Amino acid sequence: MASLLAAGRPASRRLRRREALVGAAFVLPMLVLFLLFRFAPFLGGLGLAFGKYTLGGGFRWKGLDNFERLAHDGLFWHSLKVTLIYTVVSVPVLVAVAVGMALLVRRSFRGVRFFRAAFFLPVITSLVLAGVVFIWIFSADGAVPRLLGSIGLSEGSWLTNDVLAIVAIAAVAIWGRFGFDMLIVLARLQDIPRELEEAAMMDGAGAWQRFRHITLPQLRPVFFFLGVIEVIGSFQVFDAVYIMTGGGPVKATYTLGYMLYDQAFKFFDFGYASAVALALFALVLVISLVQRLILDRGSD
């Protein structure tokens, strides 16, 4: 018996080693791609932030000059302010719309699969292409200004209005993202035990009470996840700004992402653009940690 067990151990080790090698073979291509196209560019950008690099001019070490310039650059602080306004306008509304739509399509009714697919359709639509359509929708002759103008609430193009332009950009982002967030919320809603709601109904709880005391607490981890990814996404907003306003009017939609693009590909100041990118990374990291801290305290 002992001899049989001893003979089986090497075979078991060989099997585990073979499984580990097979697993590594599957992981290796993705790991190589990650190192080549994610980690290496990050290290390159980190190095560029401490120097000056121009096309054909080579790299020159400048230490912390780019960061000192960033701290005294009024355009950087303005773009940070615009980005924060965009985040405050878009993220809460986006999450609220996603939760509302998830609650709607959670129910069983005829055609619910069609509505789920229709709500998800903007996610797979090119935001650049959608931006071209939304330029017309928010232009002076577009649907939104005409509709609001007919009841005396708005006149003229939103994209040339220094207040409404950022709202138009946020509206496009909400339209393009709420389907993805809706699916995440819907998946969580499907996991909530029906027994909880049935017991609450037997105790006489209304729809609002069930939503407040059962559904919302169950969605707390989803809110954290959506809050993190949408704040990160809002700090990186670029494509809708580039297509619809180009940072205007009078830099009312000049976000950090657009400033990064300007410095890198309009002024070819790659060192300063890398410093902007690092500042953007630090901001997103701090905000994510604060969100986590707030959520942890709320769950105690």
C-alpha positions in Angstrom: 0.0 0.0 0.0 2.8 2.4 1.0 4.7 1.6 -2.2 1.6 2.4 -4.3 1.1 5.8 -2.5 4.8 6.6 -3.1 4.5 5.8 -6.8 1.4 7.9 -7.0 3.0 11.1 -5.6 5.4 11.7 -8.5 2.6 11.1 -11.0 0.5 13.7 -9.1 3.3 16.2 -9.1 3.8 15.7 -12.8 0.1 16.3 -13.4 0.2 19.5 -11.4 3.3 20.7 -13.2 1.7 19.9 -16.5 -1.4 21.8 -15.6 0.7 24.8 -14.4 2.6 24.8 -17.7 -0.7 24.7 -19.7 -2.1 27.5 -17.6 1.1 29.5 -18.1 0.9 28.9 -21.9 -2.6 30.4 -21.9 -1.5 33.4 -19.8 1.8 34.2 -21.5 0.5 35.8 -24.7 -1.7 38.2 -22.7 1.1 38.9 -20.3 3.5 39.8 -23.2 0.9 42.0 -24.8 0.3 43.8 -21.4 4.0 44.4 -20.9 4.5 45.6 -24.5 1.4 47.8 -24.9 0.5 48.8 -21.3 3.5 48.7 -19.0 6.3 49.7 -21.4 4.4 52.8 -22.6 3.7 53.7 -19.0 7.4 53.5 -18.2 8.2 55.5 -21.3 5.7 58.2 -20.3 7.1 58.3 -16.8 10.6 58.9 -18.2 9.4 61.6 -20.7 7.7 63.5 -17.9 11.1 64.3 -16.4 12.6 65.7 -19.7 11.9 67.5 -22.9 11.5 65.4 -26.0 10.8 66.7 -29.5 10.5 65.0 -32.8 14.0 64.9 -34.3 15.5 66.8 -31.3 16.0 63.9 -29.0 15.5 63.7 -25.2 16.9 66.2 -22.7 16.7 65.7 -19.0 14.9 68.5 -17.1 14.2 67.1 -13.8 11.0 68.5 -12.2 10.7 71.4 -14.6 7.6 70.0 -16.3 5.8 69.6 -12.9 6.8 73.1 -11.8 5.4 74.5 -15.0 2.3 72.4 -14.5 1.7 73.9 -11.0 1.9 77.4 -12.4 -0.1 76.8 -15.6 -3.5 78.4 -15.5 -4.7 76.3 -18.4 -4.0 73.1 -16.4 -6.1 74.3 -13.5 -8.8 75.5 -15.8 -8.9 72.1 -17.6 -9.0 70.4 -14.2 -12.0 72.6 -13.2 -13.8 71.7 -16.4 -13.1 68.0 -16.0 -14.4 68.1 -12.4 -17.6 69.9 -13.6 -18.0 67.3 -16.3 -17.6 64.5 -13.8 -20.1 66.0 -11.3 -22.6 66.5 -14.1 -22.3 63.2 -15.9 -21.4 60.4 -13.4 -24.4 60.7 -10.9 -26.9 61.1 -13.7 -25.3 58.2 -15.6 -25.5 55.8 -12.6 -29.0 57.0 -11.8 -30.2 56.3 -15.4 -28.5 52.9 -15.4 -30.2 51.9 -12.2 -33.6 53.2 -13.4 -33.3 51.3 -16.7 -32.1 48.1 -14.9 -35.1 48.2 -12.6 -37.3 48.7 -15.7 -36.0 45.8 -17.8 -35.7 43.6 -14.7 -39.4 43.0 -14.9 -40.9 40.4 -17.1 -43.0 41.8 -19.9 -43.5 41.3 -23.6 -40.5 42.7 -25.5 -38.2 43.1 -22.6 -35.3 41.4 -24.5 -35.8 44.0 -27.3 -35.5 46.9 -24.8 -32.4 45.3 -23.2 -30.7 45.1 -26.6 -31.8 48.5 -27.6 -30.5 50.1 -24.4 -27.1 48.3 -24.9 -26.8 49.3 -28.6 -25.2 52.7 -27.9 -22.3 50.9 -26.1 -21.2 49.3 -29.3 -21.8 52.4 -31.4 -18.8 54.5 -32.2 -18.8 57.6 -30.1 -17.1 59.5 -32.8 -19.9 58.6 -35.2 -22.5 59.4 -32.6 -20.8 62.7 -31.9 -21.3 63.8 -35.5 -25.1 63.1 -35.1 -25.2 64.9 -31.8 -23.6 67.9 -33.3 -26.8 68.3 -35.4 -29.1 67.5 -32.4 -27.5 70.2 -30.3 -27.0 72.8 -33.1 -29.2 75.8 -33.4 -31.5 74.0 -35.9 -31.3 70.7 -34.0 -34.0 68.9 -32.1 -33.0 69.8 -28.5 -32.7 73.6 -28.9 -35.9 73.7 -31.0 -37.9 71.6 -28.5 -36.8 73.7 -25.5 -37.0 76.9 -27.5 -40.7 76.2 -28.3 -41.5 76.4 -24.5 -39.1 79.3 -24.0 -36.4 77.5 -22.1 -33.5 77.6 -24.6 -32.5 79.2 -27.9 -29.5 78.7 -30.1 -26.9 76.1 -30.3 -25.8 74.4 -27.1 -22.3 73.8 -28.6 -21.6 77.5 -28.8 -22.9 78.2 -25.3 -20.2 78.3 -22.7 -22.5 76.7 -20.1 -24.6 74.3 -22.1 -21.7 72.9 -24.2 -20.4 70.8 -21.3 -23.9 69.6 -20.6 -24.2 68.5 -24.2 -20.9 66.5 -23.9 -22.1 64.9 -20.7 -25.4 63.9 -22.4 -23.5 62.1 -25.2 -21.4 60.3 -22.6 -24.5 59.2 -20.7 -26.2 58.0 -23.8 -23.1 56.0 -24.8 -22.4 54.4 -21.4 -25.7 53.8 -19.6 -26.3 50.5 -21.4 -23.0 49.0 -20.0 -23.7 50.2 -16.5 -27.3 48.9 -16.8 -26.1 45.4 -17.5 -23.9 45.4 -14.4 -26.7 46.7 -12.2 -29.1 44.2 -13.8 -26.8 41.3 -13.1 -26.6 42.3 -9.4 -30.4 42.7 -9.2 -30.9 39.2 -10.5 -28.8 37.9 -7.6 -31.0 39.5 -4.9 -33.0 36.7 -3.3 -36.7 37.0 -4.1 -37.5 35.8 -0.6 -36.4 39.1 0.8 -38.8 41.2 -1.2 -41.6 38.7 -0.7 -41.1 38.8 3.1 -41.1 42.6 3.0 -44.3 42.6 1.0 -45.9 40.3 3.6 -44.9 42.8 6.3 -46.7 45.5 4.3 -43.6 47.3 2.8 -44.4 49.4 -0.2 -42.3 49.6 -3.4 -40.3 52.6 -2.2 -39.6 50.9 1.2 -38.5 47.7 -0.5 -36.2 49.7 -2.9 -34.7 51.7 0.0 -34.2 49.0 2.5 -33.5 45.9 0.3 -32.4 46.9 -3.2 -30.2 49.9 -2.4 -28.1 48.1 0.3 -27.6 45.2 -2.1 -26.4 47.5 -4.8 -23.8 49.2 -2.7 -20.8 47.2 -4.2 -22.1 47.9 -7.6 -22.3 51.6 -6.9 -18.6 51.6 -5.8 -17.6 49.7 -8.9 -19.5 52.0 -11.2 -18.4 55.1 -9.4 -14.7 54.1 -9.8 -14.9 53.2 -13.5 -17.1 56.1 -14.5 -15.0 58.7 -12.6 -11.9 57.2 -14.3 -13.7 57.4 -17.6 -14.9 60.9 -17.1 -11.4 62.1 -16.3 -10.2 60.7 -19.6 -13.0 62.1 -21.7 -11.6 63.2 -25.1 -13.4 61.8 -28.2 -16.7 63.6 -27.7 -14.9 66.8 -26.9 -12.7 66.5 -29.9 -15.6 65.8 -32.3 -18.2 68.1 -30.9 -16.5 71.3 -29.6 -12.7 71.0 -30.0 -12.4 72.3 -26.4 -14.5 75.4 -27.1 -16.3 77.7 -26.9 -13.7 79.8 -25.1 -12.3 76.6 -23.7 -15.5 75.8 -21.8 -15.0 72.1 -22.6 -11.2 72.1 -22.4 -10.7 68.9 -20.3 -7.5 67.4 -19.0 -7.7 64.7 -21.7 -8.0 67.4 -24.4 -5.1 69.4 -22.9 -2.9 66.2 -23.0 -3.8 65.8 -26.7 -3.0 69.4 -27.4 0.4 69.3 -25.7 1.4 66.0 -27.3 0.1 66.3 -30.9 -0.5 70.0 -31.5 2.5 71.5 -29.8 4.6 68.3 -29.9 5.7 68.9 -26.3 5.7 65.2 -25.3 7.5 65.8 -21.9 4.9 68.3 -20.7 2.1 66.1 -22.0 3.5 63.2 -20.0 3.5 65.4 -16.9 -0.2 66.1 -17.6 -0.8 62.4 -17.9 0.9 61.6 -14.6 -1.0 64.3 -12.9 -4.2 62.8 -14.3 -3.2 59.4 -13.1 -2.5 60.7 -9.6 -5.8 62.5 -9.4 -7.7 59.3 -10.5 -5.8 57.2 -8.0 -6.5 59.6 -5.1 -10.2 59.9 -6.0 -10.6 56.1 -6.2 -9.0 55.7 -2.8 -11.3 58.3 -1.3 -14.3 56.6 -2.8 -13.1 53.3 -1.3 -12.7 54.9 2.1 -16.1 56.5 2.0 -17.7 53.2 1.0 -15.9 51.2 3.7 -17.1 53.7 6.4 -20.6 53.5 5.0 -20.7 49.7 5.3 -19.6 49.7 9.0 
